[in-house]
């Protein structure tokens, strides 16, 4: 087997890994800072992709609005809309469950997922709709020496890495991030210092949802936009978060990237195991390090 084939498959695996990283990052932010298991995260990813699709090609057909929202604008518009939905979910629903067991939040967000999937399945093809709005500047391929790689996929890798590590830096090394962590560790004391902890909680949930929406926009030109695209991915993303460590921001990023590479290389050496290798690794991690590779042991 040639080294070119291995490198090419590794790069394709990294392309998948950046989506694992962005989605698991949003989950880790929400769980690590708010202690909420958000099963609706995959639906937020799906919603971001559909906002890009509708904004580009269906606004005039559906609403009579002579406006086309292109890909670059969707990178801003979709996360904001999904984030606003996150605010409504947190304020109107999840807020009532904070004192209860985690399972109630999980069941609520699972119900939200089914509602959103059913809503979009009524209007869109479950097998997927191609997104026609890929920018002309990102069309074509780039010669990397060992392969020709699509320009857009290379952009998606670089852009996702920038977003992931910028988020980690903001949470770990800025005053806002320190206030968020303080609000999680001791909300009563933080509130006594004049910080609005409920608002911080709401905005954090909205930010995590917005990250999922942003990932959906990035995925739209690569994968068919489908009501089930989030459901197909969320179980894998939960496994990534468990492997990295529930609530570990850096763990989510590094595990997502690494497991994308592992999945890509598995397709080269033993293709039948490609769809299950992540779950096999999750079982091993849970057996020997239950807190995850980057999580803190209690």
C-alpha positions, -999 to +999 in steps of 0.1 A: +000+000+000+015+033-010+022+062+014+002+085-009-030+064-003-024+065+035-018+103+035-048+109+013-071+089+036-056+105+067-064+140+053-100+128+044-102+115+080-091+149+093-118+165+073-144+144+091-125+149+124-129+187+123-167+182+123-164+158+152-142+184+170-166+213+164-197+194+175-180+177+205-166+212+214-202+226+216-213+196+237-183+199+260-189+237+265-225+231+274-218+201+296-186+214+312-200+248+320-237+241+325-238+203+334-264+197+307-265+167+284-278+183+252-291+155+229-305+182+206-270+192+195-272+171+164-305+188+155-288+222+159-262+210+134-289+200+110-307+233+115-276+253+106-273+234+073-310+239+065-308+277+073-279+279+047-299+259+022-332+279+027-314+312+027-296+305-005-323+289-027-358+289-011-365+323+004-383+337-026-401+304-034-414+300+002-417+335+016-418+357-015-386+375-003-363+384-032-331+378-013-304+353-015-282+346+015-249+333+003-225+310+020-203+337+036-234+354+051-247+320+063-216+316+083-229+345+104-266+342+101-271+305+108-252+304+141-271+335+153-305+320+145-295+287+160-281+305+191-314+324+195-332+291+194-308+279+221-317+309+242-354+300+239-348+263+248-326+272+278-349+300+292-383+283+285-375+246+291-341+236+305-342+263+332-370+244+349-350+212+351-317+223+366-326+209+401-336+176+387-316+145+375-296+148+342-319+123+326-348+148+325-327+173+304-315+144+282-351+133+276-363+169+269-335+176+244-342+142+228-378+152+223-368+185+208-346+165+183-375+144+172-397+174+168-372+193+146-364+161+126-401+155+120-408+191+110-380+192+084-388+157+071-423+169+062-408+195+037-375+180+026-362+148+011-349+125+039-322+112+015-308+147+013-308+179-008-275+192-023-265+227-012-259+248-044-242+278-028-205+268-025-185+299-032-167+301-066-135+311-048-135+277-030-142+255-060-116+234-077-087+214-061-054+221-046-023+201-055-007+189-022+020+168-038+006+135-028-030+141-039-054+167-054-076+179-025-108+199-029-102+235-020-135+238+000-126+208+022-092+223+029-109+256+038-133+237+061-104+220+079-085+253+085-116+273+094-128+247+119-094+244+135-093+282+140-128+283+155-120+253+179-088+266+192-101+302+194-130+290+216-106+270+238-084+301+242-113+324+250-126+300+277-092+293+293-073+326+289-097+355+289-116+374+317-149+363+302-138+327+303-127+330+339-161+345+349-179+316+332-158+290+351-164+309+383-201+309+377-201+272+373-179+263+403-196+287+427-227+304+413-238+320+446-205+337+453-202+348+416-237+363+418-227+381+450-199+398+431-225+414+408-222+390+378-255+379+362-250+341+364-284+332+348-275+354+318-241+337+315-257+303+316-281+313+288-254+328+266-232+298+271-259+274+260-266+297+230-229+297+221-227+259+222-258+257+200-244+283+176-212+262+172-233+233+161-252+256+136-218+268+123-207+233+118-239+226+099-232+255+075-197+242+068-210+207+062-237+217+038-215+220+006-198+186+015-227+164+026-263+164+014-285+185+037-309+160+053-333+160+083-314+130+096-279+144+092-276+153+128-290+120+141-264+102+120-236+121+137-247+128+173-241+093+186-205+094+173-200+128+187-211+117+222-186+089+220-159+115+211-168+136+241-167+105+264-133+096+251-120+131+255-135+136+289-170+150+296-167+187+299-130+189+288-128+216+261-093+206+248-102+170+252-132+174+229-111+191+202-081+168+203-102+136+205-124+148+176-094+154+154-076+122+164-107+100+161-114+114+126-078+104+116-083+069+132-115+064+113-099+075+081-069+052+084-091+023+095-108+026+061-074+019+045-063-010+067-095-027+077-126-010+061-153-031+078-142-017+112-143+020+102-179+026+114-173+009+148-137+017+157-146+049+177-171+029+198-145+002+204-121+029+216-148+044+238-153+011+255-116+008+262-114+043+276-144+037+299-129+005+312-094+019+320-100+057+324-137+064+330-132+101+332-118+102+297-083+109+283-084+146+293-110+145+321-104+149+358-107+118+380-130+124+409 
